[in-house]
Amino acid sequence: MKEKTILVYFQLKNQKVIKEDIDEMKSLIESSDAEVCDIVLVRKDFVDSRYYIGKGKCIEIRDIADELDATTLVFNVELSGSNIKNLEDITGKKIVDKTNLILDIFASRARTKQSVLQVELAEYQYRLPRLIGFRNNLSKTGAGIGTRGPGEKKLEIDRRTIKRKIDAIKRELKTIDKNQDNMRKRRLKTNAKMVSVVGYTNAGKSTISNKLVNFYKEEYNEEFKAEDLLFKTLDTTLRQCVLPNKEKFLIIDTVGFIKDIPTDLIEAFKSTLMEVKYCDLILLVLDSSSANLDSQVKTTMDILSQLGVLDKPMITVLNKSDKANSVVVPYNLENKIKISAFNDDDIDRLLHKIQDELYGKYEKVEMMFDYSSQDVLTEILKKFKYEDILYEDSGVRINVELPNNELKKYEDYIYEKL
């Protein structure tokens, strides 16, 4: 049976209420396998230091929760430990703020040792200044939002214990980071091109990655997990892709971003996101059908700025173009392409654009090889995309896509440019 919750959405009166932000919070709660029974919008001129939303509003929401049999109140803001304690005291309900909700989702999604440790680190860092508010929750053994991860592992926990655990996790993560750094160095020595897929959560990153991975492959490859869930991709995953010119590159699907994601979470997952720092190209995936596109771009660009990767070559992929009427992209993102991840022609166009960025422009040429030049022909067939092979008395005629920087090397075999 799903946990019944009420979403308490707080917004200062001088700020605009954005429906998509409310929908996003609702999706986060549902991603944590809970049910949203009601949404209460709270508008105030200021933040109440004790109850955040004010005592009167707390009592009003408590009564609504009692009527709906809701056991949990989820807030769209980050609460202090004293806020959580005071709200629990007056409502008698479990209180979960946005950070704790995201941590709960992360705890359920983490699969690799690194991501499990990163989630634990973020949870302990979040809980440390809020022990007074979590004392009641930590003494319960029940399930539900805010009780996954390290919170349920130890009932009686104090600052000293948490600090020791934080230090131990950091040491373990340093060892993993060192091993990953060595793996990165080995990859860089192979000169394998790397493309990182980043963007707002649920913009279609994993779906696009899957399409790219299998588009030019002769054999089907294992896919990235792609579901209509926020933060479905948590662990950084690498797969090999083939370009139209037959060159290969590694594609890296990363954890999705979200508006107002807490700094502690970004810090905890920085080592995972560091793959972006070593890539040759960034694919910035956006949901072009979103009414909140400006905010998605700002959120993503802010995080990329924190990672120090804005100087990397970037293609902005405006996904879900089949659902969008017109798209105006802020931030002057010039190198962009509109696609639908489910349109094969669009995926082909995107692969050609990636190819241009990684290897330069290509030109279609007709080439002619006499039968004494079969070694060069074999090289061409292995390295580049080709079509229309004709075996004639004088030799082999073939149409090939050659990179501009290879035209001179093969100029003796080029019959004409198409």
Secondary structure as GFF3:
##gff-version 3
##sequence-region A 1 418
A	DSSP	beta_strand	3	12	.	.	.	ID=ss1
A	DSSP	alpha_helix	19	31	.	.	.	ID=ss2
A	DSSP	beta_strand	34	44	.	.	.	ID=ss3
A	DSSP	alpha_helix	55	68	.	.	.	ID=ss4
A	DSSP	beta_strand	72	75	.	.	.	ID=ss5
A	DSSP	alpha_helix	81	91	.	.	.	ID=ss6
A	DSSP	beta_strand	94	96	.	.	.	ID=ss7
A	DSSP	alpha_helix	98	109	.	.	.	ID=ss8
A	DSSP	alpha_helix	113	127	.	.	.	ID=ss9
A	DSSP	three_ten_helix	128	130	.	.	.	ID=ss10
A	DSSP	alpha_helix	131	138	.	.	.	ID=ss11
A	DSSP	three_ten_helix	149	152	.	.	.	ID=ss12
A	DSSP	alpha_helix	159	189	.	.	.	ID=ss13
A	DSSP	beta_strand	193	199	.	.	.	ID=ss14
A	DSSP	alpha_helix	205	215	.	.	.	ID=ss15
A	DSSP	beta_strand	237	242	.	.	.	ID=ss16
A	DSSP	beta_strand	248	253	.	.	.	ID=ss17
A	DSSP	alpha_helix	263	268	.	.	.	ID=ss18
A	DSSP	alpha_helix	270	273	.	.	.	ID=ss19
A	DSSP	three_ten_helix	274	278	.	.	.	ID=ss20
A	DSSP	beta_strand	281	287	.	.	.	ID=ss21
A	DSSP	alpha_helix	293	307	.	.	.	ID=ss22
A	DSSP	beta_strand	314	319	.	.	.	ID=ss23
A	DSSP	beta_strand	336	338	.	.	.	ID=ss24
A	DSSP	alpha_helix	344	359	.	.	.	ID=ss25
A	DSSP	beta_strand	362	369	.	.	.	ID=ss26
A	DSSP	alpha_helix	374	383	.	.	.	ID=ss27
A	DSSP	beta_strand	386	391	.	.	.	ID=ss28
A	DSSP	beta_strand	396	403	.	.	.	ID=ss29
A	DSSP	three_ten_helix	404	406	.	.	.	ID=ss30
A	DSSP	three_ten_helix	411	413	.	.	.	ID=ss31
A	DSSP	beta_strand	414	417	.	.	.	ID=ss32
###
